[in-house]
């Protein structure tokens, strides 16, 4: 049980404190409800680029990293489709210094021209390395574009094209910053060896003086898919792959907990169903896995397999055969799922989350994400949500979600 106290400042900033006297450290976590979903289709990648530029310094703190290290701290950040998260972990007695710099970044980011140009070049190189010049680099781009036709989830966090990053101006980034980096669109969490009253006082002192400045835009909602979507592409890659994806509910819906357990049963460990069936028994694949894409708006569950073409040279339609095997395995899961495997998956889900919340560095973002999703206490009730999933719910999910009219299939062929 993670105990916490919460206050909302007059400017809309949500502040959460978890007191943990078992550590000498404290983590200050600032999460903005601003990710790639908040970008315009003709200028993507801004959320991630802004994350980089947030470390280029302000007038008061021109060298962010050096300032943090002065107080024996470490820091980092990450961007997703839905949020951008920043955190500093340092000895608890220096937590006020962390407040000073994070509030200054929320309020007065000048976005110095040279720092902006440098970080834009860094992100462009990152995109080249991760997508343009890497085997399977465009896989996620293609898949998202199949699954989503209207919603901004259709492009990846890194951005849709290199031109979008290269063409991004300092003004573009400042407009995004001023729209979304605002107190009423953020959550501040402190976890560690601190006094709650003192933390709330620091929040008022440093963040409470920041005025709201955002203009949050409504997002287009994804229409219901009305038929199977199939794509075949050919690339110079080591092996062919196939992915089946099915749209499902949001991260706080019942769908998420059901789907997460399904993917654990299918692919968590070498003895799970997909590797056992497709790699060892039938020898159709080099690897096979399953995963859930969890998000604020409806996400998707996917099954993925890499073909073993060397040992199946006689099979003309190997990828199609693998796709059919993937369908068969997940559709038969409700009948074949043993009570032992089901309970093991639920226990594993509970234990992995429990171990993932031992440190203040883990508890702070977990509390922040729950707050963004609408329930700070989510960290404490997730365990029961996993434990309470029934086999009947597994069956209902498969019958409702794993259907042809809700299926996207990406065949990624090795060029020969």
N, C-alpha and C positions, 0 to 999 in steps of 0.2 A: 504494500500500500504506500503510494507516494502522497504524502500530505502536502498541501499547498494553501496559500492564501492569495486572494485576488482582489485587485481594485481597478476601476476604470477612471482615468483622469478626465478632466473637463474637456480636453481636446480629443477625446475618444480613444486614446492609447490604452490598451489592456496590459496590465502589469501583474505578473504571477511570481510568487516567491515560494521556493521549496527550501526549508532549512535542513541541512544535513551536517550534523556535528561530528560525523565520523571521518571527515576529510578536512585537510588544511586548505583546500582549494575552493574556488567559486567560479562558476561559468555564467557569463552574461550572454544571453542569446537574443538576437533581434531578428524576428521573422516578418517579412513583408509578404502580403498576399498579392504578389506580383511575379508572374512567371511568363513563359513564352505564350501562354494563352491570352495575355493582355496586349500582344503586339498586333500591328496591322499586317495584313497579308502581303503588302508590297514593301514592308521593311521589317523583316524578322531577324531574330538573334539579338535584339536590343537588351532584353532582360539579362542575358548572360554577359554581354559586353559591359553593361553597367556594373554588374558584379565585379568584374575585373577593375573597372575604373574607380570603384569605391575605395580602392587601396592606393590611389594616386595622391592622397593627402588633401588637407584643407589649409586655410590660412593659419589657423591655430595649431594644427598638427600636420606639418608638411611631409613628415616621414612617418607614416602610420606604423609600419612594422618595427622601426627602431623604438618608437614610443612604447609599444606593447612589450617589447623585449627588455626595455629598461626596468619594467616591473615584473620581470621573470615570467612573462606570459607567452602563450601561443595562441594563434588565431587562424581562422580559415573561413570559407564560405562555399556555398553551392547553390545552383539554380535548378529548378525543375519546371515542369509545365505549369505548375500552380503557384509556387512560392520561390522567394530568394531568402536564404538564411545566412546570417553572420553570427560568429561567436568568438568570444575571448575567454580563455581559461587561464587563471593566474592565482597566486596566493590570495586568500580571501581578504586579507587586510588592505589590498590594493583595489578592491572592487569599485571604489569611487572613481578611480582613474579610468576604468573601463567605461563607466557611465559617461564621463566627460567626452571621450573620443567618439563613442557611438552616437551620442546625441548631436555632436557637432557634424558628423557625417550625414545624419538625417536632415539636418537643418541648413547646412551651409556648404554643401559640396560645390566647389568652384569649377571643377572639371577643367583643370589646367590643360591648355592646348597640347603641350608636349606629352603629358601623361596620357591624354586621350589618344593621340596618334600612336604612341608606343603600344598601348593595350589593344588598340584596333589591329595592329600588325600581329600581335601575339595571338589574338583570337582567330585571325585569318590563317595563321600557320597551324593552329590547333584544328581548324576545320579541314585543312589539307591533309593533316596526318591522320585524323580520325575517320574521315569520310571519303575525300577525293582520291587519296593515294593509298588506301588500305583495302585489302580484300574484304568483301561484304560491306564496305563502308556506306553504301547507299541503301543497304537493306532496310534499316529503320525508316528512311525517308519514303521508300516505296510502300512499305507496309502501312504506315500512318496515313498516307495519301489514299490508300484503298479503304481503310476503316472509316475515316472521317471525310465528309464532303463539304460540310458547312462550318463545323466547329474548328477553332484554331488549334486544337490538338493535332490537326493534320500536318503540321510541320514540327520538326524536332527542336529541342532546346537550343542547339548550336546555331540554328538558322536554316532557312530553306535553301539558299544559294550563297555562294561566295560573294556575288555582286551585292547582296543585301548588306553584308558586313562592310565590304569595301566602300560602298556608297553611303554608309551611315555617317551623318555629320554630328558634330558636337551639339548642335541645336536639337537634332533628333533625340539624342540621349538625355539632354537636359529636360526636354519636354516629357519624356517617359519618367524621369526622376521626379519632376514636379507633379506629375499626375498620380504616382503610386507610392512614392516614398514620403508618406504623410502619416501623422500619428494615428488617425482613425483607420488606417489600413495596415497597422503593424501590431505586433505582440512582443513585449519585452519580458523575458523570463530570467530569473536568477536562481540558480541551484547551488548550494554549497554551505559552508560554515559562516553564515551571516545572520544578522538580526533583521527580522522582517520589517519592523518599524523603520529601521535605518534605510533599508532598501526602498521602501515606499517614499521616504523623504528624499533620497537621491533621485528617484524617478520624477518627483515633482520639481526638484531643483533643476535638473538637466533637461528632461523631456517635456515637463509641464509647460514650459514657456514657448514651445514650438506650436505655431498655429496650423490649423488644417489648411491644406493647399491643393488637395487632390480633386480630380474630376474623373471618377471611376466610370468606365463605360460598360454598358450591358453587352454580354457576349451572345453571338448567335447560337441557338441550340441545334444539336444534330437531329435531323429527321430520322424516323424509323427506317431501317434498311428493309427493302422489299424484295430482295433476291440475292442469290449467291454472286460474289464478285471474285473473278479469277484473273491473275496476271502471270504471264510467262516472260522472264527476261533471261538474257545470256550474258555472262561476264567471265573474265579471266580470273578464276578462283580455283583453289585446290580441289574442292568437292562441291557437288550440287547440294542444294538445301530445299526444304519445303516447310512452310509455316501455315498453320490453320489458326485463324483468329476469330473470336466471337465477342461481340459487344455485350456488356453486362452493366450492373449498377455502379453506384458511386463508392467511394472509399468508406463511407459510413453506413452504407446499406448492408442488408443481410447478405446480399450477393457476394460482397467482398470476402467475408469470413468463410462462406461456403466454398467459393472458388479457390481461396488460399489453401484450404484443406485438401481440395481435389488435386491441386498441383503438387502438394507435398506427397500425397499418395502416389501420384503418377511419376514423379521425378526427383524426389528428395533422397539421394543415395543410390549406389550402384545396384542395390537389390530391389529398387522400386519398379513399378510396372513397365514404363517405357523403355528404360535401358535393358531390363530383363527380357522383354518380349522382342524388341526390335534389334538390339545389339547382340545379345548372347544367343537367344533361341533361334530366331529367324535370320540373323546375320544380314539384315537389310541395311543397317545403319552403322555409322561410326560413332554416333552419339544421338541422344534424344532427350529432350527436356520439356518442361512446361513452366509457365510463369503467369503472374497476374500483373497487369498494369493498373495500379490503383491511383485514383485521381479524384479531385473535387467534383467534377462532372463525370458522367458515365465513362467507365474505362473498358478494358477488354481482358480476356483470358486467352492465352495462346499456347499451342503445341508446336514444337519445332524439332526437326530431325535433319541430320547430315547424312547423306546417302553413302553407302559403301559400294561404290561403283566398280572397284577392282574385283570384288568377289561376286558381282552380279552383272557381268558384262553381257550375259545372255538375255537379260530383262530389258525389253524395249521401252517400257513405260515405268521405269523404276520409281520415279518421283510420284507418279499417280498411284502406284501400288502402296507406297509408304503413306501417302495421304489417306488412303482408304483404311490402312491399318491404324493410323492415329484415330480416325473416326470410330472405328470398331472398338478400340480399347476404352475410349472415354464414354462411349454410349453404353458399353457393357459394365462399366464401373459400378453402378448402383447394385447390380445383381451379384457381382463378383467380390465386392468389398467385404472383407471379413471384419468381424467385431474387433479382433486383435489389431489389424492394420489401421482401422479407423481410430481406435483409442490411442494408438501409438502416434498417429499424425496429430491428434489434438494435444496430447501431452508434449510433443515436440514443439508445437506452435506456442504453447504456454511457456515452456522452459526457455525457448530462444528469446522470447520477449522479456522474460524476467531477467535473464542474464544481460540483455541489452539495455537494462535500466538500473544498473548498479552504480555507475559513475555519474557525477554531476554533469559531465560532458554529454552524457546520453539522456539524462532526465530532462535537462533544460529544453532541447529541441523537441522531445516527445510531448512535453507540456505545451510548448508553443504550437505544435501542429494540431493537437487536440483543440486548442483554443481557436485556431483558424478554422477548423472543421466544425466549430460550434459547440464543443463540449470539452472543457479543460480536463475533466475527470475521465476522459477516454482512456488514458493510460492505466486506470485502475479497473475499468469494466471490460476491457478487451479480452481479458482472460476468460471471463464468464461467457462472453460472446462466442469465443472459439469452442469452449467446453460444451456449450448448449446446442451446437449444430447436430442435427439428427440425420440418419441415413435417408429418411423420407425427404428431407430438404435437399440432400444430394441428388436424389432421383428427380425431384421437381425441377431443380436447376438444370440438370442435363436435358430433360425433356423440353424445357422452355428455351434454353440458350443455345444448345448444340444442335441446331437445326439448319437445313440448307439455306433458308432465306436470311439467316443471320451470320452466314459464314463468308470469310474472306480467305482466299487461298493464294499464296505467293509461291510460285515455282521459280527457283533461282538456279538456272542451269549453268553448269561448267562449260565454258566454250571449248569446243574440240576442233 
